Structures are given as structure tokens and as C-alpha cells.
Amino acid sequence: MKVEIWSDIACPWCYIGKRRFEQALADFPGKEQVEVVYRPYQLVPDAPETASPHRAWLAERYGPQSVAMDARVAELGLAEGITYDFDEALHANTFLGHRLLHLAESEYGAAAQGRLKEALLKAHFTDGVDVGDRAALTDVAVSAGLDRARVTAYLAGDEGTAEVNAQLAEGRELGISAVPTFVFEGKWAVQGGQDAGTFRKVLDQVAAEIGERRPVPVQVAPAGEACADGSCAI
């Protein structure tokens, strides 16, 4: 079974959704046969290259409710072992990070890509790292097991740019307008950071569908509002 997770590095619900899905997958009998890969989505594709404080950006975009939005996510994150530090977090363009995730998958494999995704999310939401900065990204990639010289050369050029842009376009064609969105076998989509029990039911259902070789329709739920109800939409 192949699971493609469309998400952004700067999406707090993507972090929660990742942890919950991993919890469901850990108890799934066929977990060894499940390939999990991450696909790019940018909540703010026009974010400037120079990072700015997350709090100020979110307040400008959503007003006073932004404080409550962060507080709700931070509380939910604790239950998943995630520490959100929104006071230190930076609003940054995530395209370079998505290029790195493409490098990890294509040259190191899905497992390495998963480690890098976790490292990037922690760097952004917990450690206050500028995930739009090449030097900072290189350090994060090395911590996830990628080769420093390869990453440095990769980020210095434009490798992976066309591929990431193509995947972003593919996401739009699929109708993905909020993240995280989990696409199973390229046919069935589940949106949002669902609870682990829901993800487990989906895994069981898809496994049964594959075994019976019946078609499974694409089901992409409507986009959420801002970062509410388990997903982020812009």
C-alpha cells in the first residue's frame, strides 16, 4: 500500500496528523508493506525569503483570533508529544524545504524522507529555526542522515525545483486545498489530522479494497477555515 501525505512544513496540523497516522500505522498488521511518502504543499507560496516572527504574521492575517488558534494547536500537540513554541517560530518560505524532501526520497528513500520531515517540523515549530535558510536547512538535513556535501551542492543549484513544482501542480489537479491530506493508493483521500483510530480504520478499509481489487473513489473533503478542524487551508 502506498500512502502519499500532502503537507507543508509550516502547517501545525500536518505535524499532529503525522504523529497520529504513525500511531495508527504502528499497530497495523501490514505496516511492513506500507510505503509512506511526503508530497509538497505550500500554504503561503508567496512567503518572502526573509523570515519574520510567526506571531506577527499570523496576527496580521487572522487578527485577535490567532492567539487562540495557536493555543488550541499547542494544547493538542502536547497529547501527541509535540512541543509548539509559537513565540519563537518564524514565518518562512518552505519551498527549499520541499526540495530537500524530494532529495531525501529520490536519493535516500522513503524512510529517510520521513526522518527529514520530522526534523523539519521540529526545527520549525519547536526550535525556532528559519526553514527558509540554506545553512540552517543543511544542518537539519545532516541531523536526519543526509550527506552535508550533497545537500550543500543541491541547495546551491536548482536541482529538484522542476520536480517539486510538478508535484505542487499535481496536488492542485487532485483538488487538494487543505493539509494534511492523506492519499491512499492514489485513489482515496482523507483530509485533516484525524485521530489514530480513524486512520487505523482507513488503513484496514484500503487493505480490504486492495485485496478484493475493487475501485476506491477519490474523496477529498472540503477545505477547512484557516487552521481549524484538523487541517490548514489558505
Stockholm file with secondary structure:
# STOCKHOLM 1.0

chainA/1-234         MKVEIWSDIACPWCYIGKRRFEQALADFPGKEQVEVVYRPYQLVPDAPETASPHRAWLAERYGPQSVAMDARVAELGLAEGITYDFDEALHANTFLGHRLLHLAESEYGAAAQGRLKEALLKAHFTDGVDVGDRAALTDVAVSAGLDRARVTAYLAGDEGTAEVNAQLAEGRELGISAVPTFVFEGKWAVQGGQDAGTFRKVLDQVAAEIGERRPVPVQVAPAGEACADGSCAI
#=GR chainA/1-234 SS CEEEEEECTTCHHHHHHHHHHHHHHHTCTTGGGCEEEEEECCSSTTCCSSCEEHHHHHHHHHTTHHHHHHHHHHHHHHHTTCCCCTTTCEECCCHHHHHHHHHIIIIICHHHHHHHHHHHHHHHHTSCCCTTCHHHHHHHHHHTTCCHHHHHHHHHSCTTHHHHHHHHHHHHHHTCCSBCEEEETTTEEEESCCCHHHHHHHHHHHHHHHHHTCCCCCCCCCCCSSEETTEECC
#=GC SS_cons         CEEEEEECTTCHHHHHHHHHHHHHHHTCTTGGGCEEEEEECCSSTTCCSSCEEHHHHHHHHHTTHHHHHHHHHHHHHHHTTCCCCTTTCEECCCHHHHHHHHHIIIIICHHHHHHHHHHHHHHHHTSCCCTTCHHHHHHHHHHTTCCHHHHHHHHHSCTTHHHHHHHHHHHHHHTCCSBCEEEETTTEEEESCCCHHHHHHHHHHHHHHHHHTCCCCCCCCCCCSSEETTEECC
//
